[in-house]
């Protein structure tokens, strides 16, 4: 199996590639449309700000490449948010793969924004290994995807939100599997076997 | 539910851990990667690596080390020590570090916090503050706590947040090394004052001190060094103890 990590200005590419290295996966980091299209699986990482990143993807025409992919694609953190229709982060039109609006956490009492640290996952159904149920994953984000019909795992911070979503060949997680210890490995393995 | 974080801190000099480390279950306690891997396996939630190298030459080793750490451990980590510009930070984050901490350079040049936050995002900028009570006032110190400044803990922490720091790492020099517990009053005050997470540091001696830091000090995370390095408190035991005392914590499977 050949996996492609989409190369762009995302902050966590190195960490994602190390995680795959530890799992013994053969991968390349690339922004060549042909190489991305030819991969068996694709990872769309992401750490950064939505509008800048969308502009970068459009300039490189990677937005069109991503939405046209037919193989399994895993979005991580900002990657997940950009797969949605629209983000409140600087009012950004995103890729529109998931018909959802990405919302900002509004600070509430003692609850701080960003939501940062380890939080547990409640699986609804779908592609994630059942062993992940109620395990902890590492989150860092100020924006979230509300619970919707594509939600595969729920986490609570102020209110429930989507920790994982899935629709057709598109999979995505809000947390960082590359930094989520054993739980993260299980998530990546779940994606590698879908 | 979001958990409270336990953070071992490793001091690094010339690519090696320096603070006395006494571990029977690892081969080379001076190897930061091996020690870090052990902590990750034991359930540490994050790690902090502080480069205390004196020279630029030694610091070059640090960037290589950061990449080696990222290659081997699968939990988030912060690196700090001698960071004074945007140019210092890029290579560390690209190497796989999740956050950087700034201390003396930010006191000297507060604008640095704005620049780093704008360039890399608030979530990866930790403002480390070393403070000691002088004449009933928490006074910020720089250079590993050697030099007193005219800054005060609470106003500096608040300014740091406003300038774009994503987290405050507060070390009480009055408590550091005493093993008598964390500085609970200023921690609680920081919690009330700020809306970014606060990491408690300095004074951990027994497991109960962590409970105090979380409940009375309202800290989001607690950091310690020697008690972990010398095995006086083992992370799995600590996590279990926290859980038994009603603190939300991540128990590694």
HADDOCK unambig.tbl for C-alpha pairs under 7 A between the chains (distance, minus, plus):
assign (segid A and resid 11 and name CA) (segid B and resid 94 and name CA) 6.98 0.50 0.50
assign (segid A and resid 14 and name CA) (segid B and resid 94 and name CA) 6.54 0.50 0.50
assign (segid A and resid 14 and name CA) (segid B and resid 95 and name CA) 6.54 0.50 0.50
assign (segid A and resid 14 and name CA) (segid B and resid 96 and name CA) 5.58 0.50 0.50
assign (segid A and resid 15 and name CA) (segid B and resid 70 and name CA) 6.57 0.50 0.50
assign (segid A and resid 15 and name CA) (segid B and resid 96 and name CA) 5.24 0.50 0.50
assign (segid A and resid 18 and name CA) (segid B and resid 71 and name CA) 5.16 0.50 0.50
assign (segid A and resid 112 and name CA) (segid B and resid 195 and name CA) 5.58 0.50 0.50
assign (segid A and resid 112 and name CA) (segid B and resid 196 and name CA) 6.01 0.50 0.50
assign (segid A and resid 117 and name CA) (segid B and resid 2 and name CA) 6.59 0.50 0.50
assign (segid A and resid 117 and name CA) (segid B and resid 3 and name CA) 6.93 0.50 0.50
assign (segid A and resid 118 and name CA) (segid B and resid 2 and name CA) 5.78 0.50 0.50
assign (segid A and resid 118 and name CA) (segid B and resid 3 and name CA) 5.74 0.50 0.50
assign (segid A and resid 119 and name CA) (segid B and resid 1 and name CA) 5.40 0.50 0.50
assign (segid A and resid 119 and name CA) (segid B and resid 2 and name CA) 4.52 0.50 0.50
assign (segid A and resid 119 and name CA) (segid B and resid 3 and name CA) 6.22 0.50 0.50
assign (segid A and resid 120 and name CA) (segid B and resid 1 and name CA) 6.18 0.50 0.50
assign (segid A and resid 136 and name CA) (segid B and resid 250 and name CA) 6.57 0.50 0.50
assign (segid A and resid 156 and name CA) (segid B and resid 1 and name CA) 6.08 0.50 0.50
assign (segid A and resid 157 and name CA) (segid B and resid 1 and name CA) 6.76 0.50 0.50
assign (segid A and resid 178 and name CA) (segid B and resid 74 and name CA) 6.30 0.50 0.50
assign (segid A and resid 179 and name CA) (segid B and resid 74 and name CA) 4.74 0.50 0.50
assign (segid A and resid 179 and name CA) (segid B and resid 75 and name CA) 4.41 0.50 0.50
assign (segid A and resid 179 and name CA) (segid B and resid 76 and name CA) 5.60 0.50 0.50
assign (segid A and resid 180 and name CA) (segid B and resid 74 and name CA) 6.26 0.50 0.50
assign (segid A and resid 180 and name CA) (segid B and resid 75 and name CA) 5.75 0.50 0.50
assign (segid A and resid 181 and name CA) (segid B and resid 74 and name CA) 4.88 0.50 0.50
assign (segid A and resid 181 and name CA) (segid B and resid 75 and name CA) 5.62 0.50 0.50
